[in-house]
């Protein structure tokens, strides 16, 4: 990584939080124009000779043919979005945030989407941040039409915990128990790692949860966006005898039981993309040692797009290869992927005009089902063929 690229990367990560968490109000034109495609956001080691954007393309067959280890191409569902904010409810949304960054699993024969819902902040905190999030449940028989659970949702902002924000879900199953990892934030004390960072809760039915709390309470730097390695059916996978978690900004976690974790800083060069979206292993019998990490971040000049990185399970800290351009990026011709409402009159709902991120992927009925955020406001679906060996 060049010195210039490293400087851009460090400016992106800062102290573990991001200056774009509050992009600005609806009529803030600088904010509206900032979060879009811009080659000045290019960092990492993406080759400059590659095509800088994938606007307008629903898939990229040539790209995936060149990298047989990768998953794809993914096709965006024509009926997107599949989930939207509910006016007047806990996930009513706000300008720049709605329902997104959720995990998906198959449970009792149905799709269960465990998602992040946003709203204007409803508690008094000594902070300029004016939104707050919780986690909720939605279910579907077909993976397209979802019904929100209004009985058990939201899950965590109750009693003394109403002052916390819960965001960006990673969900794995192990021996009949679900392990939900997300980010917990206390806006008025963001650098207190005893109450901020990776949060864990467990459940056997996805409806009733036991809080386990902050996973790295002794951390000296921000731990956020946990991604636990799992198989195509979302079962946690042991790598070299231990469970593995990709965190942010060169951090990795290891555990023997999925509850107690220790972390370390990776010393080798980091791969492109600022945050892990999803980590997958045991998905291709012909490539038994492959481990894939999907990443989000400033890919190839996009503000936020999705990349894929190849690892070997024998050394999950060292990237072997990565796609030279995004596998999925926002299309400005699609209203809900360009910061506008999905329905007419397509008014502005978000400044994040070039932002796609996801946490939800599962395999079912010969397809990969990926649930991604459109402009940080909607949940959308993309699918890809997934032949079972």
N, C-alpha and C positions, 0 to 999 in steps of 0.2 A: 504494500500500500504506500503510495507516495505521501510526502509530507503534507501536500495540499489536501489530498483526500482524507488523511488522518485529521487535519484541522477541521474540515467540514464535518467529519464524523463526530468529533468531540463537541463541536458547536451544536450538533443535533442532539446528542445525549445530555449535555450539560451536567447537572447534578442528579440526573435520573428522572427529572420532570421535563416538560416541554413547554416552550413559550407559546405554542399554538393551542394549548388547552382552552384558551378563551380567544377565538379568532376575531371577535368583535361583533357588534350588533348588525342587524339586517341591512342597514343602509351604509355600512362601512365599506366603501369602494376599495380601499387598499386591501382590506381583508378578503373581499370577494375576488380580487385579482391575484392575490398571493398564493392561494392554495390550489394551484393548477400546474400544468406541465411547464417545467422550467429546467433547462439543461444546467443551470448553475447549481441545482440541487444534486447533481451527479456526484456520487462518491463511491468508495470501495474500488473494485478493480474491474468494473464492467467495461468491456472493450468499446472504444469510441466508434469503431467502424460499423458496429451493429446498428440496425434500424432503431432510431431513438424512441419510437412510440408504436403502439399497437391500436391506435384509434380506429374504430370502425370495423375491426376484425373480430368476429365472434370466436374464432379459433385459429390456430396456427399449426397446421399439420406438419409443415416443413420443419419447424423448430423442434417438435417432439420426435420426429424421425431421426434427427441428428443426435439426439440424446436418449437412447433406448431405456435408460434407467429411470427416466422421468415419468410422471403421471400426466396424461393429457392427450389431446387437447380437451379442454373443458368448454362446453357450450352453454351460454346463458339462456335460461328459461324465458321463452317469449312472453309468458304471463307475469313476469316480475313486476313489482315486488310481491313476496309471499307473506310478509308481515309488516304492519305499519303501526304507528303509535295509536293509542286509544284516547280520544279527547276526554278530559276530565278524570282520568284514572292515574294510577301511580306511574304508568309508562306513557303519559300524555305527550312526551316529547317537548322540545324547545327548539329555538333556532340554533342549529349546529348539532343537534343530538336527538335520537329517537329510540328505535329498537334494533339492536345490532350486536356484533361480536359475541355471539352465543355458540355453545357447543351442542352437538346433536348425537344421540345414541338411539339404538333400537331397543325398546323395552316392552315386554308383553305384546309383541307383534305390532307395535306402533312406533312412529318416529316421535321422539321427545326432544324438543328444542329448549335448551336452558339458556336464556338470553339476558342481555343487559338492557334495562329500560331506563330512560332518562326523564327528568322533569326539572322545572325551575326549583331552586333550592327552597325548602320549606322549614328549615331550622335556622336559628340565628347563630352565625359563626363569625369570628374575626378574620374574614378572608374576602378578597375581591371576587373569588370564584362563585358564580351564581347558579350552578346546576348541581344536581346530586342524582345518584343512580342506585338501583337495586337489581336483584336478579329474580327472574320469573320463569314460569313453565308454560309451554304451548305444545299441544299434541296434534298428530296428524295420522290418518290412515294411509295417505298416498304420498306424503312428503311435500305436498304442494298447498293443500288447504289446511290451515292450522287453526285450532281453537285454543284460546288463552285460558289458563287455569285461574279463575278469580277467587278460588277458595283458599288455596295454599300460597299463592303469590300475592305480594312479593315475599321473598324468603328471609331477608336478614335485617332490614332496617326496622327493628322493633325495640321498644323500651329504651334502655340506655344506649342502644346502638343506632338510633335514628340519626345521629350526627355524622355517621360514616357513609361514604360512598363506596359501592361495590361494583366492580367493572371487569369485563373481559374474561370470559369463562374458559377454563380447560377442564374437561371432564373425562375420567377414565373409570373403568370397572375392574375390580379384582376380587375374586372369590365371593361374589354375590353382594359386594359393597361398592357403592359409587363414591368416588373421591372428587370433590369439586374444588378446584383451585381458581382463585380470581385475585384481583387487586383490591385491597381495602385502603381508603384514603380518609384522613382527617384534614380537611383543607386548612384549618388554622394552625396546624402543627406538622407540616408535611415532611420535615426532616427528622422526625422522631420515629426511628425504625422499629420501636416496640409496638407501635400501633399502625404503621403504614407499610405497605408492601404486600407480599404474597400471603393470601389468606386461605385457609382450608376448612371445609365442612364435609361431613360424611352422611350417607343415607343408604338404606336398602331398597327404598321404593321411589326415590326422586321427589318425594313430596314432603317428607318429614326429615329434618336435617339436624345433625348435632354439630354445633360450632366447635372447631378445634383451635381456631385462633390464628395469629400470625405465625408463619412457618419459620421465619428467620429473625427472631426478636433481638438477636445479638449482632445483627449486620451493622457494618460501618459505612455502607453505601446502599443506595436504593436497589431493592430486588423487586422486579415487577414483570408482568406478562409471563407467568410460568407456563411451560408447555411440556407435558409428560409424554414420553415415548409410549406409543400404544400400537396395537395391531389393527387390521381393517375393521374389526368388530368392536373397537374401542376398549379392549382389554389391555391393561398396563403390561408392558413387556420388560423383563429384566435384561439388562445389557451387561455382560461380564459379571453376572450374579447380583447386580443391584438395579434398582429403578433409577432412571435418569431423567432429569428435568433441564431443559434449555430455558434460561432466564434472559435477561436483557444485557446488552453492553458487555459481552465477554464473560458472563457468569454462567456456571452450570451447577446443578444440584444433584445429590446422590442420597438414596435412602434404601434401607432394608425392608421397610414396612409401609411406605407411602405416607406415614404420619410424621416421623422424625427425620429431618433432613439436615445435611451439611452442604455448604457451597464452596466453590473455588473459582478463581479467576483463570481463564484460559490464557496461556502464554503465547500461543501461536497466532498468526494473522487471522483476523476475523473475516467472516464471509460477508458478502453484500446483503444489505437489508438491515434495518435497525432492530426489528423485533421478531421473535418467533411466533408463528401462527398455529402450527400443528406439526407434530413429529410422528413419523410412521415407520414401522418395521414389520418384518414377517409378512410382507404383502406380495412377494413374487418368489415362488419356489425356485425359479431359475437363477435368482440372484439373492441367495439366502442371507448374505451378510449386509445387504444394502439397508441403510437407514436414511430416510428422506426428511429434511426439515424444510417446511414452507415458511417463507419470511415475508414480512411487510416492511415497507420503508421507502426511501427515496431511490427507487429502482429506475435507473436509466433515464433520469430526468423527471419521472413522474413524482408527484408529491407523495402518494402512497399507492403502491401496486404490489402484486404478489410474485415472489420468486421461488425457486426450488433449488436446494443444495443437497448434494450427495455426500454421505458419510459411510464409513465402514463400521459395523457394530464393534469390531475389535478395537477401534479408537474413535469414539463418538465426539471427540474434541477437535478433530482435524478434518476440515473440508477437503474432499477429493476433487470435486468439480461442481459447477453450478450453471444453470441456464444463463446464457449471455444477455437475455432480455426478459421482461416480465412474462409470466404465463397467463396472467389475467390483469387487466387494467381498466380503468373507467373509460367509457365512451361518451364524449361530449354530445353526441347525437341522441343519447338516451336521457330523458329528463331526470329520472331518479338517480342517475349516475353523474349528473352535472349540477348538483345542488338545487334542483327544482322539484316541486311536488310532482308525484307520478300522474296525477289527474289534472285535467284542465282547471284553471288557466295556467298551470305550471309555474306558479309563483315561487319565489325563493324560499327554501326551507333550511339551507345550510351553505356556509362558505366553503365547505370541503368539496370542491367541484372535481377534484382529481384524486379521490380517495376510495380505495378498496382494501378492506382488511377482513380476515375471517378467523374463526376458531373452530368452526363446525365442519367435520368431514366424517363420513361413514360409508361402508360398502353394503349395498343391498340390491338384490334382483339384477345382478350383472352390471351395476353402475356404481360409480362414485357419486355421492351426493355432497356437494359443498355449499354451505350457507354463508354468504358474504354480505358485508355492509355496503349499501349504496349511499355515498355522500354522508356516512355516519348517521343516517336518518332512517333508512329502511333495511329490512333483511331481504336479500335476493338469493336465488338458487342458480347454480351451474352444475352440470353433470358431465360425466365422462364414462366411456366404456370401461368396465372392470371385470374382465373374464376371470372366473374362478378356476384355478388349475385343478 
